[in-house]
């Protein structure tokens, strides 16, 4: 029979891992959040330029080492988000329809691909 006995706990180890996660991942997320704003701004169809200049981001800490990254556009006309009208299309006052332009997904694909490559390198030390 084998018997293993230990004393103590993993409090210091857990604290170290929580701190290392938050200090190493947050700057990477912040970097790609800003890159996402740039890509979205570059890809937004331009009429007046107000919508393309209205992109921003938020990073929410959900728990130690876990984050939620949000991009948003705060340009609204009569309470309707213009970026979404451009993305999905909309009806006109004269009864016509303006088709949407898929510009958000390609911009986000670029960000997610670049972010995942960097995070994978961070995790694997490549």
C-alpha positions, 0 to 999 in steps of 0.5 A: 500500500502507498500512502501520500500525506501532504501539509499546507495548501496551494494558496500561494500557487493559485495567487501567483497564477491568477496574478500572472494571468491578469498581468500577461493577458490584459495588455494583449487584449488591450492591444487587439481591442485598439487594433479592432477599433482601427480595423472597424474604422477602416472598413466602415463605409464612409459618407460623413465619416462620423460612424467610422470615427465612433468605434470604441471598446471595453474590456470587462474583467469577469473573474481573475484571468477571464475577460470579455472584450466588447467593441461598440459604435455610439453613432445613432440617428433617432435612437438607431445605431448607424453601424448596424444599419450599414451592416444589415441594411435598412428601409428608406422613408420613400419605401425603398431598401438599402442592402447591408454591407458585411464590413464588421465580420471581415474586420473582426475575423482579422482581429480574432486571427491575429489575437489567437496567434499571439495568445497561442504563442503566449501559452506555448512560448512560441 
